[in-house]
Amino acid sequence: MNPPLDYSQRYRELRSSGRDRDLALGVLREEGADFIACVKAVYEADGLALRECKLAVHQSPAWLDEHDTR
């Protein structure tokens, strides 16, 4: 089994090119990043607390399809 890819550098590149957090997360997801990889990227690049990172990714339009709709 391969270790998960680290998307932190890619996220930093997207953010420094002017994309906001939601757009950058959308690109990461399109490129195959899972939820945990996105949280890690936000944590490492944006300097938020872990709880805030999880919430930011969870609320991102890129991850809306993963919300429980029951």
N, C-alpha and C positions, 0 to 999 in steps of 0.2 A: 504494500500500500504506500502510495506517495504522500509525503507531507503536504499540508495545504500550502498554496502559494501565498507569498507575502505581497499584498497589494498596497502597502504603505507608501512606497516610493511613487507608484503610479498615482495614488490619490494626491500626494504632495504636488506632483507635476500638474495634475488637473486643476488643483486649487490655485497654484501659482500662475497658471495661464488665464485665470479670471473666472473659472467656473465656480458657482456657489456649491455649497455642500450637497444639496439634493441632486444637482446635475452630475456632480462628480460621482456620487454613489450610484446613480443610474448607469453611468459608463462602467463602473466597476462591476456592477451586476451583469451588464451585457457581456462583459469580458469573462464572466465565470466566477466572480467572487461570491462566496457564501456570506451569510449574515455575520458570522464570527469574524471573518476576514475584513468585512466592512467596519465592524465595531473597532477592531484593532487598528485599522488605518485611521479612523477618526480620532481615536485615543492618542495615537502616536503623533499625528500631524496637527491636530487642532488644540491639543492640551486641555481637553475637557476631563472632568471626572468620569470614571467608568460608567456610572449610572446615567450621566447625561449623554454619553456616547451611545449607549444602548437605546435610550429614548429617541435620540436624533435619528438613528438608523431605522428604528421601528416606525417612526412617524414619517419617514421619507417616502415620497411617491414611488420610489423604486421598489419598495417593499410592501406596498399596500395590498398586493395580492396574497400575501402571507398572513394577513390578519385573520383572526378567527371571526367569522361572521354569524356565529350561532346566536 
